[in-house]
């Protein structure tokens, strides 16, 4: 039912993960869009890019589909925008170029390579100067 409405349930056991993975793979093989938070969760207004899990990148490898990196950055409200929702920042979404898995690599290496390339791209899209700045932010940044 979730898939018919464009979503997947939160799974809590191995059987659920397997079913969700099969459903996501079917969506990709049908050439439909699948939006995934490779960090496994969306935290509003959290600036650093967290580490990624491998599942999304394995799906990209197995289905020969690209990953299109998306990254949010935030800015202070000014002028008239400050009158509405003054405590929430304005959001900028930056969209990167599609990235594909390197099929000439073995599966495990290709997944890690794609994961690392996507992560580096998203760090740059988020306006961070690199992995060092991202790591420093993670040490001091708290989720609200």
C-alpha positions in Angstrom: 0.0 0.0 0.0 2.8 2.4 0.8 4.5 1.8 -2.6 1.2 2.6 -4.3 1.2 6.0 -2.6 4.8 6.7 -3.2 6.4 5.7 0.1 7.8 2.9 2.1 7.2 2.0 5.8 9.9 2.3 8.4 11.3 -1.2 8.8 12.5 -2.7 12.1 13.7 -6.2 11.3 15.7 -8.1 8.7 12.6 -9.4 6.9 11.3 -5.9 6.6 14.6 -4.6 5.3 14.6 -7.3 2.6 11.1 -6.5 1.5 11.7 -2.8 1.4 15.0 -3.4 -0.6 13.1 -5.5 -3.1 10.4 -2.9 -3.5 12.9 -0.1 -3.9 14.7 -2.1 -6.6 11.4 -2.7 -8.4 10.8 1.1 -8.5 14.2 1.7 -10.0 13.8 -1.1 -12.6 10.5 0.5 -13.6 12.6 3.6 -14.3 10.7 5.6 -11.7 12.3 8.1 -9.2 13.3 7.0 -5.8 14.2 9.7 -3.2 16.4 8.3 -0.4 18.2 9.9 2.5 21.4 7.9 2.3 22.0 9.0 5.9 18.9 6.9 6.7 17.1 9.9 8.2 16.2 13.5 7.5 17.0 16.0 10.3 15.6 19.5 9.6 18.2 22.3 9.5 21.1 20.1 10.3 24.1 21.5 8.3 26.8 18.8 8.3 26.5 15.8 5.9 26.5 12.7 7.9 28.0 9.3 6.9 26.0 7.3 4.4 24.9 3.7 4.5 25.7 1.5 1.5 22.2 0.3 0.6 21.3 3.2 -1.7 24.6 2.9 -3.6 24.2 -0.9 -4.0 20.8 -0.3 -5.5 22.3 2.2 -8.0 25.0 -0.4 -8.9 22.6 -3.3 -9.3 20.1 -1.3 -11.4 22.6 0.8 -13.3 20.7 3.9 -12.2 22.4 7.2 -11.3 22.5 8.9 -8.0 21.5 12.6 -8.3 23.0 14.4 -5.3 20.8 16.9 -3.6 22.0 19.1 -0.7 20.3 21.7 1.4 22.0 24.8 2.8 20.4 27.4 5.0 20.4 31.2 5.3 19.1 33.8 7.6 15.8 35.4 6.8 16.0 39.1 6.0 13.6 41.8 5.1 10.0 40.8 4.6 10.8 37.1 4.9 11.8 37.8 8.5 8.1 38.6 9.3 7.1 35.0 8.6 8.5 32.1 10.5 11.3 34.2 11.9 12.9 31.4 13.8 13.3 29.1 10.7 16.0 29.7 8.1 15.4 30.0 4.4 16.5 26.9 2.5 18.5 26.5 -0.7 18.4 23.2 -2.6 21.4 22.6 -4.8 21.2 19.7 -7.3 24.4 18.0 -8.6 25.2 16.1 -11.7 24.1 12.4 -11.9 26.8 10.0 -10.7 27.0 6.4 -11.7 28.7 3.4 -10.2 31.8 2.2 -11.8 30.8 -1.1 -13.2 34.4 -2.1 -14.0 35.0 -2.4 -10.2 33.8 -5.3 -8.1 30.4 -4.6 -6.4 31.8 -3.9 -2.9 34.5 -1.5 -4.2 32.0 0.2 -6.6 29.5 0.8 -3.8 32.1 2.4 -1.5 33.5 4.5 -4.4 30.1 5.8 -5.4 29.2 6.4 -1.8 32.4 8.5 -1.3 32.0 10.4 -4.5 28.4 11.3 -3.7 29.3 12.3 -0.1 32.1 14.6 -1.3 29.7 16.1 -3.9 27.0 16.8 -1.3 29.5 18.4 1.1 30.5 20.8 -1.7 26.9 21.4 -2.7 26.0 22.2 0.9 28.6 25.0 0.7 31.2 23.4 3.0 34.8 23.7 2.1 35.6 20.0 2.4 35.5 16.9 4.5 37.6 18.5 7.2 35.1 21.4 7.7 32.2 18.8 7.6 33.9 16.7 10.3 34.5 19.8 12.5 30.8 20.9 12.2 29.7 17.4 13.2 31.7 17.7 16.5 30.0 20.9 17.5 26.6 20.8 15.8 23.6 19.5 17.6 20.3 18.4 16.1 17.4 20.5 17.2 
